[in-house]
Amino acid sequence: MRTVSELGEKKVIETVMECLDKTPDMPIPFGDDVSAVDLDLGRLAVVKTDMLVGKTDVPPSMSLRQAARKAVVMNISDFAAKGVKPLVLLVALGLPKSFKEEDVRQIGLGLNEGAREYDAHVIGGDTNEASDLIISCSLLGICDKHILVKRSTAKPDDIVAVTGNFGKTASGLKILLEGLPAPETTKKTLTEAVLMPKARLKEGLALAQSGALTASIDSSDGLAWSLHELSDASNIGFTIDKIPIAPEVCEFAENCDLDPLELVLYGGEEYELIVTAKPELWEKARRAVGNLRTPLTSIGRVTKEKRLELKTEGRTRLIERRGWEHFKT
């Protein structure tokens, strides 16, 4: 009998799902970023839960306030990928008995900071004793059915695009966890990406409203892993011909003799959006986020063959299914 460390998160989820009776006419299939309940009148109640655990999700130098804020941002980012505005959160806290009153206060401040940053409110929750810090957030929002963007609806010849640049969090984690050197300005930018992540909520809402998208996911598990998740959900492939690498990542990789593509493809917790768009509406999608001064970069095309390839500098390589996976990573 395999252990969960051998199964990995994906197989653990599949095993649990096999034990569940499926809700009739689910608006969003199992395996997407969020779940939903049909409210009739063309509206959905959209729900999401995500858990932060001290041992696996809180790197050195991250304060309790930053950790609590991150727990909220993790959930908000998945709403961003669906084009759903969050309204309220419930928060369940598992706290070690050794925590001081000020520790609890800092967690509360971080929760409020994360929620209010995206115009949401924490309205309740639960607390319990735990051997490690646990912050589990459950998020609720309401949207029109036609607005929500799923993972499972990408089509061949769609344009695949991303917000922002990649590689900063993977580089920042190498600085925080492995002590790799970087010039002070570069170090600050890269570690800030880890300690104070941002969800692309405004961008996700604008893109969903544009009607240009066919599918969407956030990149919290890494660019490569997220592309594979989209591929599985939509039963399509990708030919990627461009990767937007943050300039600080190029500098860091060169100074530390690292492969920048490894940092960009196989890191995690970037919280950028990876979307597929109808070719005829591509300019409309770009304008939607351009008004927010956020770049939306075309990085390739959706293919009919379920194969993920990276074609750069005259070379073709397979994009491996690697990234952050609980229990295995």
PyMOL commands that set and color helices and strands:
alter all, ss='L'
color gray80, all
select helices_A, chain A and resi 4-18+54-57+64-82+101-117+168-178+184-195+201-210+223-234+247-255+260-266+279-290
alter helices_A, ss='H'
color red, helices_A
select strands_A, chain A and resi 35-40+43-53+86-95+121-129+134-144+159-163+213-218+237-240+273-277+296-303+308-312+315-318
alter strands_A, ss='S'
color yellow, strands_A
deselect
rebuild
show_as cartoon
